[in-house]
Amino acid sequence: MRYSQWIPDRGGYAYYETRERRGLGDDLPVPQLKQVSDIGVASTDVGRSMPLGAKLVGYGAVAVGSIAPLDRSGLSGIGSLPSSSTLLLGVLAAAAAATGVVVVRKLKR
């Protein structure tokens, strides 16, 4: 059986396959999803659990087969955000550069 899992930091889907086989017309069990708010279940939590032993077989732009919940380990971009002190230094450097340009223009007049 094939499963698709959204890749949040790249876009598209990762495709996995298992040895599991379903006959044509066989219904899969209904997943039990825990409601975490008054409006329901988050879309990132919806899907069928991926069985152990599923093997990555490729990538694509559209989902194929059963949808698996979002893999949170794919949120690699979040860990690479600059710290607040690094961000502050960058802002201060940009402000100093802009101030320097204004001062130099004023002195040239």
N, C-alpha and C positions, 0 to 999 in steps of 0.2 A: 504494500500500500504506500502511496506517496503522501507526504505532508509538506506544507509550505509554512514558512515562518518569516514574518516581516523583519527586515534589517533596518532599524531606525536611523543609524548614522550613515548608511550608504544608500538607502532606498532600495526598493525591489524586494524580492523574496529569496530565501535559501530553500532549496528543495532537499528533502530527506526521503529515503526509502527504507521500508522494513520488509521482513519476510512474511508479514501478516497478509492474508488473502481474504477478500470478501466476495461472496457470490453476487452476481448481478441482481439488483433489487433488494439485497440484504440491508436492513437498516442498522446503522451504528447506534450504540447506546447513547442516550441523551446525557450530555455532560452536566454534572452538578456544579453550578457556579454560585459562589457566595456573593450575595448582594451587599455592597459596602456603602451605599448611599440611598437616599430616598428615590432617586431616579433610576437605580438599577446597577448593572455591572459595567465597569469601565471597558471600553472597546479593546484595550490592550490586554485584558485578562480573558477575553472570550476566545474559545477554541477548544480543541480536543488535546488532551495531554499527549505529548510525543512519547511513544513507547521506548523503553531502554533498548539500546542496540541499533537505533535508527542511524543510518549512514548518510552523510552529506553527498549528494550526487550532482549538484549544480546550482545555478542562480538564474533568475529571470525577473521580468518586469511584472508578471501577473501571477496570482496564486493558482496552484495546480493541486488537485486532490483535497485532502482535509486541511483545514487551517489550524495551526498550533498557536497558543498564546505567544505574545511578544517575548522574545528572549532579552531580558534586561541586561545581560552581559554585553549586548551590542551597543550599549550607550557609552561607547568609549570617548566620545567628544566631551562629555560632561567632566571627566577627570582631567582633561587637558586645559580647562579654563584657567586663566591667570589668577593668582591669588589677589586679594584686595590690595595688598601693599604694592605688588607689581603693577596693577592697574592704576593705582594712585600715582606712582612714579611716572608712568607713561603719560597720564593726563597732565601732570606738572611739567614734564619735558615739552609737551606740545604747547602748553600755555607760555612757557618761557621762550620757545622758538617764535611764536606769534608775536609776543611782546618785543623781541629783538628785531623782527622785521619792521614793526611799526616805529621803533626808536630810530633805526637806521634811516628810514624814509624821512622822518622828521628832521634828522641831522643834515641830510643832503639838501634840504630846502634852504 
